[in-house]
Structure formats: C-alpha cells, structure tokens
Amino acid sequence: MKKTIISLLVALSTMVACSDLEEVVLDTALGDDLLEGAGAADGVMAPVYANMYQLFNNQEHYFLLQENTTDECIVPYRGGTDWYNGGRLIEMTQHTWTANHNNIQLVWASLVSGVAKGLIVGQTLGTDHPYAVEALGMVAFYNSVLLDLFGVVFQKDPDDFNTGKMSRPLYGQDAIDYIIGILDEIEPDLKTKAQLGEAGSTRFSLSAAHALRARLLLNKAVYLDRYADNFEFTSADMDEVIKYCNLVINSGNYALETEDYFSIFDVDNHNHPELIFALDQRLEANGQNRFAWFTLSRNTIGSLTYRSTGTDGGSCMSEFYHTWDGFHDDPRFYKEIIPQDGSVTSWPVNQYALNRGFLQGQQYGVVLNAAGTDVKKNEDGDLVIEMLYNKARTGEPINYTIEVDLEVNKGHSNGVRVLKYEFDPESQRNSMGRVDIPLFRLADIYLMRAEANLRKGLPGPALDDVNALREARGASTLTSITLDELFRERGFELYWEQQRRTDMIRFGKYEDSWTSKTNNDKNRRIFPIPQTVIDATSATPDFIVQNPGY
C-alpha cells in the first residue's frame, strides 16, 4: 500500500472549545507494516478511541451533563470548603448553566475532535478498509452524542477534504439521516464481538451499531421537536427500535447477568457478557475510572495496598433514593459484604471489599493504625472493623443521611452514596479504576424494546421484557407495566450510567422540581453551543446557530 502522511486541519477543529486549537493529525506513515502487522488496530484506531477517555470516565465531563442535571446525583459545596469548583456543579443541579460553562466546552471539544479523528481515518484508509469502517462507526457514535446534548451533528464528505470547505452542521431529520446513512454503509462490514476477540466490547462492533440505531430512533421524537409539550413516538420508529433490539438480543453474543448484578461493574468486567460497547479501563489502557472515588468519604478506604480513599463528592438525591421505597430487596439496590450494624469487629484480609449500591446510615470499615502506615489489624492478622469518622475534615461520624441539598444539608456526611462501580482494590492513586465503563449493554436493549412496545400500545411484550430482566437480577416480577413504571425500572437498572438526563427528557420528567432545582425552562433540554465556538465562527454568519435560551 502506498505510504501516506496526512497532517490535516479539519474545519471541525476550529470549533473545539479549548484555548489551544490543535490540528487533528494522523501523522504517521500508513504502510503495510502498520495496517497489517501486530497491533495494527491499536495503532490506527487509538486516536479515534482516545477521545472517550475523560469524556466517559470522569465525573465532571459527560457524567456531569447527564447525571448532575437530574435527580440521580448532587454535589453540594460540602461544609463550605469542598467541591465548589467555581460553582459549575451547582449550576448543573439548578439548570442555570451558560454558554461559557467550562465543562460543557470540554465535552463539546472531545466529541467534535472525536468526529474529526474518525473522519480522517476513514478518509485516509478508504471506506473499504475494516479499520475505516470501524472509525466511521465511531463518527456515528460521537455525532449521536453531539445530537443528544447539543442538537447538531457534523458532516464532512470525502470529497471535501483538502478543499478548505467547512464541515456542514446538520439538525433534526437531516442529522438523524446522516448518522443512519453512515450505519447503513458500514454495517455489512462491521465485525461482531466474537470476531473482535480480546478487544470485544471495547471496539465498535456490529451490535454496537444496532444498539446505536435503537437508541437514536427511540429518541427521534425528541430530536425532531426538542421543546414539544408531548413527543410523537411513531409506530414506524418503534418498530425499527424493536427490530434492532431483536438483532442484538438474538445475536448470541450477549447474555444477561444472573448471579451478581454488581459484577457487571467490577474491575474484571472486561468483555462481560452484558457489555456491547464499553470504554476500556484496564491498566494497559491507562484506566482512570473516578466514579467510586468520587462518591465515597475521605476516610473510607477502598484499596488496602495503597490505602486509597474517597473524596466526599457526589450523592444521590432523596427523590431518587425514595423511588426505591418498597424495593430495597431488589439486588440492584444494595449488596452487603461487611455488615453495617456494628456487629462485626474483624474481617479476613482476603475477603475485604466495600459494600455496593446505595450506602446509607452509619458506616463501618477498616481504619489506619496509630502510625498511619497501614490498616489496623488484630493479633490474628485480620482487619479491624470500626465505626468510621471523617477525620480528614470534621471528625464527625460518617453517617450518610438521606437528606442532602445545596442550601442546608450540605455537610460531608449528607447524602446517600452510590457505589455502583467497584473501588479498584489495587488503586495506587485515587483516580485509578479498571472497571470498563458501559456505554451500551444488554439490559438497556431489553428496556428499549419494552419501551418501544409500550409506546405502541403493547404492554404484554413490554412486561415480558421487564420481567425477564427482573428475573435475571433476582428481583420479584411485576404484574403490569406503565410508562411511569418503566421509567422507574430504567432508574433501577441504569442509575449512574450516564443516561438519566436523556431518559428524563423522553419521559417528560426533566422540568419537574427536585432538591435545590425549580427551573422548568424547556430550553434546558439542550445545552448551549459553547460561546467560544460561536465567536470562532462569527466570520461565517449563521454557520452554526446558538440554541434557544442562550
């Protein structure tokens, strides 16, 4: 193959909301040795996947936009000393962000850059090359997230490269058609999870494309009429959702977890049978999942080896916690390993792990010895279990209350903590975590199919799917299902998986009032185009239009 070196300033780069506008470069000799040798996929595709890091594993990027704007997560200015962060997190809770919000700019930059890198790989290799097919799949994926958050996608055709032509912003039906057009083109050549081998769920596969279609079409009514009082979900769209969910479910490549729900989010979850598409967080991938660190107290030790702790960040709001009232026996709610009633005073070292799910009330766990050089052990070498105190800040008992808000209940122990993702027991620094972050997984496919059937007026098949999922989890089955109950079920299954905002908008819940949030402005259903982008493209009038309300 002819060797090519490309250094291309894609017009998309001029819209990256960072202070340093960099070229998106594929600056390597693409010869036979790179394209066909060992590690070829890693070498060619690494720049495309690189934009997923920080974007999907950091609590102040995509998570902030998708979770902190909802009832699932709140980060108070704890004690007037912690987590103020320039007010950016409070603005998310109160729906008062502006077009200058730094974290919104960072998310935009990652997504736009990801689109650009995928397009460059596709253009460089030619659309018949398997890596180009995969790269274009990532173009569709990044664009779908842009559409959901900002209401716009970007198109750049192969003939436009090296011409100086600006990428074309697309909206509404045109945006949806463009994404679907990419998927139509590449699906015949995409590999299955099995064909991808060890990489499996961390590469964009055929089932990832099918899952993306289903999610896109399920939300199509929102994307076509973002500010509607009621969304019009057509039977034709719901039929397509069902079709693509069926393809994933019947592919034979995936299976629902039936033993331990939380194992889906353990450090060894790479290629778990439920994962369709996930962010690779293994150590060799430089994994830095921060979600466990983000929620736990500073004196809750997650790693015995390195004595890494939490940081007293995010909690769930009382409104979401109370959706579980009457369902605390659901295995997805709580998994207790070390009893939290004070009855246990020691624990074997080789059996140590943190409890999972929703942590509420007085906490008990391991503590440091008097010298602070190791965790305290008894004469038999077992871990000493004691009542925990927040020695890093207030000295008060670590007693997670249900009440939490931005005004009164904002102490270091306020708020139920959400430990869904395992705290990496080998963490050498507070931000490290080897849990692959699910972006599409099989449970969501069942729930999307259920929702599509329910919106078609077919509660029977919808109930079957919900109960199939509940049975797999070991939860009691339901006798009927409504849209409100399905929304609740999505919360039970998918909490803290960066889907809540999208779900709340689709189900008509996003303008509701909840803890410290009363803003019911429909314009908040979509984020502003960063002001830096508007300014950078001002020489081209109407090239990209700011969203209403900003």
C-alpha positions, 0 to 999 in steps of 0.5 A: 500500500502506498505510504501516506502522511496526512497532517490535516486541519479539519474545519471541525477543529476550529470549533473545539472549545479549548484555548489551544486549537490543535490540528487533528493529525494522523501523522504517521506513515500508513504502510503495510507494516502498520495496517497489517502487522501486530497491533495494527488496530491499536495503532490506527484506531487509538486516536479515534478511541482516545477521545472517550477517555475523560469524556466517559470516565470522569465525573465532571465531563459527560457524567456531569451533563447527564447525571448532575442535571437530574435527580440521580446525583448532587454535589453540594459545596460540602461544609463550605470548603469542598467541591465548589469548583467555581460553582459549575456543579451547582449550576448543573443541579439548578439548570442555570448553566451558560454558554461559557460553562467550562465543562460543557466546552470540554465535552463539546471539544472531545466529541467534535475532535472525536468526529474529526479523528474518525473522519480522517481515518476513514478518509485516509484508509478508504471506506473499504478498509475494516479499520475505516469502517470501524472509525466511521462507526465511531463518527456515528457514535460521537455525532449521536452524542453531539445530537443528544446534548447539543442538537447538531451533528457534523458532516464532512464528505470525502470529497471535501477534504483538502478543499478548505470547505467547512464541515456542514452542521446538520439538525433534526431529520437531516442529522438523524439521516446522516448518522443512519446513512453512515450505519447503513454503509458500514454495517455489512462490514462491521465485525461482531464481538466474537470476531473482535476477540480480546478487544470485544466490547471495547471496539465498535462492533456490529451490535454496537451499531444496532444498539446505536440505531435503537437508541437514536430512533427511540429518541427521534421524537425528541430530536425532531421537536426538542421543546414539544409539550408531548413527543410523537413516538411513531409506530414506524420508529418503534418498530425499527427500535424493536427490530434492532433490539431483536438483532442484538438480543438474538445475536448470541453474543450477549447474555444477561447477568444472573448471579451478581448484578454488581459484577457487571461493574467490577474491575474484571468486567472486561468483555462481560457478557452484558457489555456491547460497547464499553470504554476500556479501563484496564491498566494497559489502557491507562484506566482512570475510572473516578466514579467510586472515588468520587462518591465515597468519604475521605476516610473510607478506604477502598484499596488496602495496598495503597490505602486509597480513599474517597473524596466526599463528592457526589450523592444521590438525591432523596427523590431518587433514593425514595423511588426505591421505597418498597424495593430495597430487596431488589439486588440492584439496590444494595449488596452487603459484604461487611455488615453495617450494624456494628456487629462485626469487629474483624474481617479476613484480609482476603475477603475485604471489599466495600459494600455496593449500591446505595450506602446509607446510615452509619458506616463501618470499615477498616481504619489506619493504625496509630502510625498511619502506615497501614490498616489496623489489624488484630493479633490474628492478622485480620482487619479491624472493623470500626465505626468510621469518622471523617477525620480528614475534615470534621471528625464527625461520624460518617453517617450518610443521611438521606437528606442532602441539598445545596442550601442546608444539608450540605455537610460531608456526611449528607447524602446517600452514596452510590457505589455502583462501580467497584473501588479498584482494590489495587488503586495506587492513586485515587483516580485509578479504576479498571472497571470498563465503563458501559456505554451500551449493554444488554439490559438497556436493549431489553428496556428499549424494546419494552419501551418501544412496545409500550409506546405502541400500545403493547404492554404484554411484550413490554412486561415480558421484557421487564420481567425477564430482566427482573428475573435475571437480577433476582428481583420479584416480577411485576404484574403490569407495566406503565410508562411511569413504571418503566421509567422507574425500572430504567432508574433501577437498572441504569442509575449512574450510567450516564443516561438519566438526563436523556431518559428524563427528557423522553419521559417528560420528567426533566422540568419537574422540581427536585432538591435545590432545582425549580427551573422548568425552562424547556430550553434546558433540554439542550445545552448551549453551543459553547460561546467560544465556538460561536465567536470562532465562527462569527466570520461565517454568519449563521454557520452554526446557530446558538440554541434557544435560551442562550 
